[in-house]
Amino acid sequence: MTAAPPASSPSAALNEIARAASVPVELDESALAVPDTVAAACDLLGLAPRTVANEGCLVAFVAFVAPEAGEAAPAVVEIPLGEQLPRVC
């Protein structure tokens, strides 16, 4: 019997796959399905939903589409390290 892999966050999963494939990955955070209750809890605790470990997240890769002129440049999503600490605003 093998142990189940530990829960991972979308950021950690994407970083692991990108490093293994030696490719960059762009995350469209607006496309993440975050339930209102989870978003509220993350906001209250000062955490980013993309860095919170969860069970059963799906990571899908799609073709890259270059941003149009005037669109914001994509942000770099780092792999979460250590314990998650609330943001201090």
N, C-alpha and C positions, 0 to 999 in steps of 0.2 A: 504494500500500500504506500502510495506516495502522498506527501503533504500537498495541500492546495497552495497555489502561489499566494503571496500576501496581497492584500487589497492595494490597489494603486490608484493614483490620481490620473486624470487625463494628461496633465503636463508630464508626469513621470513616464507614462506609457508612450507618449509621442516622442519624448527625448530618447528613450531606450530604442525604439524602432528606428528613428532617424540616425542615431549613432551606429547601430548595427548595419544600416544600409548606406552610411556615409552620404546622406542627402539632407538638405535643409527642409524644415517643415514649417508651414504657416498655419496658424490656428485662427479660425474665424469664431471668436468668442460669442458673437451674437447667435451662432448656430448651435451652441451648446444648449441642450434641453435641461434647464435647471428649474425644478419645481419652486413655486413661490415660497413655500415653507423653508426650503433649503437656502434660497437666496436671502431670505429674511434672517435665518440663523447665522449665515456667513457674514452678513452685514453687521449683525449685532456683535459677533465675535471678532470682526475685523479680518476675516479670512477671504481669500479669493476662491470661488467654487472650482476653478480649474486645478487648484492645488490640493483640494480635499480628497483624501482617499475614499473610494466608494466601491461597492460591489457591482459587477455587471455593467461596466461602462463599455461602450462600443467605440472603437477607433477606426475610422474609415479614411482612406486616402483617395483624393480626387485630383483631376488634372489642374495644374496651375494656370491661372488667368492673370495676366499682368494688370496692375491697377491703372485706371484711366487717369489722365492728367488732372491734378487737383485733389485726388484721393489721398487719404492718409497712408503713410508707409506702414507696413506690418510691424508689430512689436515683437521683440524677442521673448520667447517663453522659456525660462530656465527650468531645469529639473529641480524639484523641491529637495532641500537638504535639511537634515536634522528635524527637530520638533517644529510643528507649526505654531507660530506665535502671532497673536493679533497685530494688525497694523496699528500704529499709533498716529492718529491724525491731529 
